[in-house]
């Protein structure tokens, strides 16, 4: 593991454990490096917090948003299934994403993480332009999608056997989501 990745991993674990109020000195102690070495790899604690979030969001996108299917509902379901499963199987990373998105950092530095929203927005606009999703504002749908994946993962993580419950119940959860965003197709007789 590179020194920078070691710093990111240690910082993510520290921030999940203690929140963003954790100090640089606590990070240095946790990782076991000199302050100068830390600042050789990072600009500031605030930038580190933002960079870890961006790294995690791109990791989720890279691992989960590579489904190609003619059936847009099935394609969306597979992407969301991958995201929720990733959250369940990476609970510390998921918790970091949650605390970042509910912290002042998200509001104060939204423009610095805007690029993490580009992939989801393209995914949404493709479906809106095809007439599959209702033509709501893209940002609104993106926040709804984010809320769905995070709430669904939190639901499964609250259960005694998260992966088994995920396997048994994800289809039902996705149907609840899809009924809210999909265009209703005219019935043909």
Secondary structure, 3 states (H helix, E strand, C coil): CCHHHHHHHHHHHHHHHHCCCCCHHHHHHHHCCCHHHHHHHCCCHHHHHHHHHHHHHHHHHHHHCCCCCCCHHHHHHHHHHHHHHHHHHCHHHHHHHHHHHCCHHHHHCHHHHHHHHHHHHHHHHHHHHCCCECCCCHHHHHHHHHHHHHHHHHHHHCCCCHHHHHHHHHHHHHHHHHHHHECCCCCCC
